[in-house]
């Protein structure tokens, strides 16, 4: 895992803002994490409107 920062170094541009999610504390560890967009988009007509 590479630690993140809340700011961009000089010369970089901000591209993504979201959440790093993992399993519940008491669940068996799968050692996998998922990055979830902080401003998700849905597919029109999918019924998953945010």
For each residue, the residues with C-beta under 8 A, 3 or more apart:
1: 33
2:
3:
4: 20
5: 8 9
6:
7:
8: 5 12 13 14
9: 5 12
10:
11:
12: 8 9
13: 8
14: 8 17
15:
16: 35 37
17: 14 37 38 39
18: 35 36 37 38
19: 35 36 38
20: 4 33 34 35 36
21: 33 34 35 36
22: 32 33 34
23: 27 28 29 30
24: 27
25:
26:
27: 23 24
28: 23
29: 23
30: 23
31:
32: 22
33: 1 20 21 22
34: 20 21 22
35: 16 18 19 20 21
36: 18 19 20 21 40
37: 16 17 18 40 41
38: 17 18 19
39: 17
40: 36 37 50
41: 37 50
42: 46 48 49 50
43: 46 48
44:
45:
46: 42 43
47:
48: 42 43
49: 42
50: 40 41 42
